[in-house]
Amino acid sequence: MNHQKQVWKEFGEWLVNYYGYTNKKIDKCKIIIEYFFDSKRRHDADNYTPKNLFDSFTVSGLLIDDDFNHVESLTIKGNYSKENPRTEIIFEY
């Protein structure tokens, strides 16, 4: 499990850096995460909580912190896209 956490942390830090959001220091925001799956089979929402990714957003400086004082709400959605499965993360601040 620790290896998996480290992989997500490194990916999140790379992602923030890739898009040029390092040290953006977002103070207050709402976050929407939408998963687009390549099949219509059942997916449990609680299996897709972004804990490790959020930790990397804090470490990279994108967010000041990932607590409720800074992340006012978190919405997790599931959708279907056979041709283009992906994850979209939207920060409203």
Residue, then its C-alpha position, 0 to 999 in steps of 0.5 A: m500500500n505504501h508503494q501505491k501511495q508513493v506512486w500517486k504522490e509522485f504522479g500528482e506532483w508531476l501533474v501539477n508541475y506539468y501544468g505549471y501550477t506549482n506553488k499556486k497556493i490556492d486558499k479556498c476552492k471547490i473541487i470536482i472530480e469526474y471519472f469517465f469509465d470505458s464500460k458501464r459496469r458498476h463502479d463504487a464511488d468510495n473506491y475512487t476517493p482522491k486522498n493520495l492525489f490531494d496530498s500531492f496537491t498540498v506538497s506541490g503547493l497547488l493547495i495551501d492545505d487539503d482540509f475543510n478550511h481550504v477545500e470547501s467541497l468535494t464532488i466525485k462523479g462517474n460517467y461513461s466514455k468508451e472512446n475517451p476514458r479519463t479523469e477530469i479535475i476541476f478547481e473552482y476558486 
